[in-house]
C-alpha cells in the first residue's frame, strides 16, 4: 500500500474518533440526567482509547513504514454494556428528549466509523493493518449495538406511555 494512502486513512480515523470524543463530552456536559451523563462520559472515554490506539499506530507507521500488530484482541465494549444499559437511564430520559436525539446522532457517528474501518479492513494488504481495522470495526459495532438497544428501549417506553401498542 502506498504510504500516503495509509497515513491519510489513519489521519481520517483519528479525526473521526476525536470528533466522537468531543461530541460525547459535550453531551455529557449538557445533559441533566446523571445516567445519561454516565453513558456519554463512558463513550467519550472509549473514543479517547481509540484515538490513543490509532495515534500509536500512526507513530509506528511513520517510524517503521508498517503497521504494528494490534495487541488487544477483544472488544472492551462488552465490559461496559452493563454499566450503560439500565432501567434508570430509560426512566430519566424520554424518547423525544435532547439525550435521545444525541443517542440517535451518536449511532450515525458509530455507523460511519464501522463503515470506514470495515472497508479499510477488506482493502488492506498488510495483515496487521487488516487486523487493526477489523478489530476497530468490531469495537465500534459494540458501541452501535449499545446505542441501538438504548434507542429501542426509549422507543418502547414512549410507545407504552402513549398506548401505541396494537393490543
N, C-alpha and C positions, 0 to 999 in steps of 0.2 A: 504494500500500500504506500502511496505517496505520503511523505512526511507532512506536507502542508494540509492534506485532507484529514489525517489522523488528528493533528493539532486543532484544526477547525472544528471537528466533531467534539473533541474534548472541551474546547472553549465553549461551544454551544451547550454542552451538557452541564458544565459548571455554572453558566449563566442561568440556565433553566432551574437548576437547584437553588441558586441564590435567590431567584425571584420567588420560588416556592417558599423558601425560608422567610423572606421578607413579608410575603402575603400572610403566612400563618402567624408570624409575630404581630402583625398589625391587627389581625382578627382577635388574637388573644388579648391585646391591649384594649380593644374596643368593646368586647362583649361584657355584659353584666352578669352572665351565668358562670358560676365557679366551675361547673362541669364542662362547659364549652371552652372556657379558658384553659382547662387542663388538656382537652383534646388538641386545641390549636398549639399550645406550648409543646406538647409531645411531638406533634407533627413537625413543628419548626426544628426541634432537636434532631429528628430523623433526617430532615433535609440538610441540616448542618453536617451530619455524619456523611451524607452523600457528597457534599462539597469537599470535605476533608479527604475522603476516599479518592475522588476524581482529581483533586489537586496533587495528591501523592502520585497518581498515575501520570499526570501531566509532567511533573518534575522528573519522574523516572524516564518517560519517553524523551524528554528534552536531553537528558544526560546520556541515556543508553541507546536511543533510537528504536526502542521496542517497548512493549507493554510488560509490566510486572504481572506475575501470576497472582490473581486475587487470593488473599489468604482466607477470607471468610467464605463459607460455602452455604450458610443458611440465612434465612430471612429473619431479621430481628423483629419484623412486624408481628410475627407470631407471638412474641413475648409481650407486646404492648396492647394487643387487641382486647385483652381482659380489662385493661386499665381504661380503655376508651368506651367500650360498649357497656353501658349500664343504664338501668331504668331511670335513675335520677336525671341523667342528661336529657332523655326524652321528655321528662316532666318539666325541666327548666326551659326548654326551648320549643317553639312552635314550628310547624312545617312551613309557615308563611313568614318566618322571622328573618332578621338580619343574619343570624347564625346559620339558619337553614340555607339561605342564599349563598353564604360563604362556603358551606359544605358542597353545594352544587358547583360552584366555581372551582373549588379545590379538586373535585372529581375531574373537571376538564384539564386542570394542570397535570394531574396524575396520568390521565389518558395520553396527553401529549408526550410525557416522559416515557411511558410504556412504548408508544409508537416509535419514538426516536431510538430507544435502546434495543427494541426488538429488531428493527430494520438494520441497525448497525451490526447487531449480533449475527444476523443472517448474511450480511455482505462481507464481513471481516474475513481476512485470510489468516491473520495472526491468531493462533489458538488462545493466547492469553487475552487478547482484545475481545474475541468472541465470547469467552467465558465471563469476562468482566461485564460486558453489556447484557449478556443473558441474565447474570446474577442481579444486575441493577433493574432490569425489566421485571424480574420476579419480585423484587423488593417493592417496586412501585405498584405492582399488581396487588400486593398485600395491602398497601395504603389505599388503593382504589376500592378494594373489597370492604375495608372497614368503613370508608366514607359511604359507599353504596348501601351497605347494611344499615348504617345510621340514617341515611336518607329514606330508606324504605320504612324503618321504624317510625320516623317522623310522619311520613305519609299515612301510614296505617293509623297512627294516633289521631291525626286530624280527620281522617275518614270516619273513624269511630266516633269522635266527638261531634261530628256533623251528621251522623247517621247516613253515611254514603253507602252502607252495606246493602246488597240486594236482597237480604233476607229479613 
